């Protein structure tokens, strides 16, 4: 006679002495997505667990479930979410990344917007450690637009770690791997004693504001209402399609017409049914609110 075997329940292994009760990581996954939009599929739950476990241990918890309750219910949760974002954010970026969109901005989009004779607002979100908005400023400076139009460039990120790097304004060799040496020398000053460079004051002044913004929170984005051009690149690859649709629909509602949305080369909005139309502008693909 065969002996029935006990039913095995799926249990996530404990990490660094931290207990991880069943379903805790899945609960955290859903909470993270609801708060900051980032989606972790089932095959990436271990990564999420490993990123958050050290934060729970630092808070003195012996169970990851306690950390979940803190993030969901505690009065100090907002400050803790900043640490979560720093732990989960991907900070890999560099100057002049996907430069075809910067050129399209300077050669095609700006002439269209400048013809209206009103201030032009450009928003970079997420701006990471600042390479993208500074690249926008360099492109417009080289094209002479700051002398011909009233331009505001705003930059935002949800990660406090990223914004601290913006404030430090220190960039190493990898940040310049796509920027030509003449551009580097024109807009940056070497820092004595190391292989680091900092933006020249005249470039830094071109950025009107740096701010902390959670793009999935409608209240956070209100300050950037009426942005004519939004660079939101390489963020939606971490979001579910429904979340991307929600964010893009809200961005469209807050933009004037015409409005221009630049996303990353690996991102597509074509299946989402938004009001944006994908157009080739000077060799770059840009979503246009007509």
Secondary structure, DSSP 8 states (H G I E B T S, - for coil): --------------BTTBB--TTHHHHHHHHHHHHH-B---GGGHHHHHHHHHHHHHHTT-SBHHHHHHHHHH-TTHHHHHHHHHHHH------TTTTHHHHHHIIIIIHHHHHTTTS-EEEEEES-TTTHHHHHHHHHHHHTTGGGTS-EEEEEEES-HHHHHHHHHT-B-GGGGTTS-HHHHHHHEEEETTTTEEEE-HHHHTTEEEEEE--TT-HHHHGGGTT-SEEE--SSGGGB-HHHHHHHHHHHHHHS-SSEEEE--TT---TTTT-S-EEEEETTEEEEEE-
